[in-house]
Amino acid sequence: MDLGSLRALALDLNFSAHGFDVTVTRPAPDDDPIEARGIWLVPVNDAVPIGSDFTRREPIRVLALKRSEVPTVPKGTGIVAPEKAGDDPVGWRVDGLERQEADHNRVIVRRDTDLDP
């Protein structure tokens, strides 16, 4: 039994239900803006150490992007996306690739106010 079509359906349903609109701008020469959908995978507070003195540590943010919409996401890519559902979009910069799956990329992003719309 081929589960590929079922996996594709589940991915599409997740991005439709839990995703939000993002604009991805890769570094030159592939710097045409791409309209896509994204999903936050790590909530803001989950990456902050609990019960310690590391209060200045910036939370790690991981964003999932469908490879069918954004095939490559190199370090330095700019992304404009809301921090939470319903918020205004703000700027993010890709710091690295957390994991690459067959159908989506999980990228580590950090806040970049230079990219704010």
C-alpha positions in Angstrom: 0.0 0.0 0.0 1.4 3.4 -1.0 1.0 5.9 1.8 2.5 8.8 -0.2 -0.9 10.3 -1.1 -2.2 10.0 2.5 1.0 11.8 3.8 0.5 14.5 1.2 -3.1 15.0 2.2 -2.2 15.2 5.9 0.5 17.8 5.2 -1.9 19.9 3.1 -4.6 19.7 5.9 -2.1 20.7 8.6 -0.8 23.7 6.6 -4.4 24.7 5.8 -5.7 24.4 9.4 -2.6 25.5 11.4 -0.6 27.5 8.9 -0.4 31.2 8.1 0.7 33.3 5.1 4.4 34.0 4.8 6.6 35.8 2.3 9.9 34.1 1.7 12.8 36.0 0.0 15.9 33.9 -0.6 19.3 35.4 -1.2 20.3 36.5 -4.8 20.1 35.3 -7.5 16.9 33.5 -6.5 15.5 36.5 -4.7 12.0 36.7 -6.1 9.5 36.8 -3.2 7.5 33.6 -2.7 4.1 33.6 -1.2 3.7 30.4 0.9 2.2 29.0 4.1 4.2 28.3 7.3 3.7 26.6 10.6 5.5 27.4 13.9 6.8 24.2 15.4 8.3 25.4 18.7 6.3 27.8 20.8 8.1 30.9 22.1 8.4 29.7 25.7 9.4 26.1 25.2 13.0 26.9 24.3 13.7 29.1 27.2 15.5 27.4 30.2 13.3 27.0 33.2 14.5 27.7 36.8 17.9 29.1 35.8 19.6 32.4 35.4 19.7 32.2 31.6 17.0 34.9 31.2 18.8 36.7 28.3 18.8 33.6 26.0 16.7 34.2 22.9 14.1 31.5 22.3 14.7 29.1 19.4 12.0 29.4 16.7 11.4 26.7 14.1 9.3 27.3 11.1 8.0 24.6 8.7 7.7 25.4 5.0 6.4 23.1 2.3 9.1 22.1 -0.2 6.5 22.2 -3.0 6.1 26.0 -2.3 9.7 26.8 -1.2 12.1 24.1 -2.5 15.2 25.6 -0.9 15.7 27.8 2.2 19.4 28.8 2.5 20.8 30.5 5.5 20.2 34.2 5.3 16.7 33.8 3.7 14.3 36.5 4.8 10.8 35.6 5.9 7.9 37.9 6.8 5.4 36.1 9.0 3.2 36.8 12.1 4.7 35.7 15.4 1.2 34.4 16.5 -2.0 33.8 14.6 -3.8 37.1 14.0 -0.7 39.2 14.7 0.7 41.6 12.1 3.6 40.1 10.0 7.2 40.8 11.2 10.6 40.0 9.8 12.6 36.8 10.4 16.0 35.6 9.1 16.9 32.0 8.5 19.7 31.0 10.8 19.9 27.4 9.7 18.2 24.2 8.7 16.8 22.2 11.7 15.7 19.3 9.6 14.7 18.4 6.0 11.9 16.1 5.4 10.7 14.7 2.0 7.8 17.2 1.8 8.9 20.1 4.1 11.8 22.0 5.6 12.2 23.0 9.2 14.2 26.1 9.5 15.6 27.9 12.5 14.7 31.6 12.4 15.6 34.7 14.5 13.8 38.0 14.6 15.1 40.6 12.2 13.6 44.0 12.5 15.3 45.1 9.2 12.8 42.9 7.4 9.6 44.3 9.0 7.1 45.4 6.5 
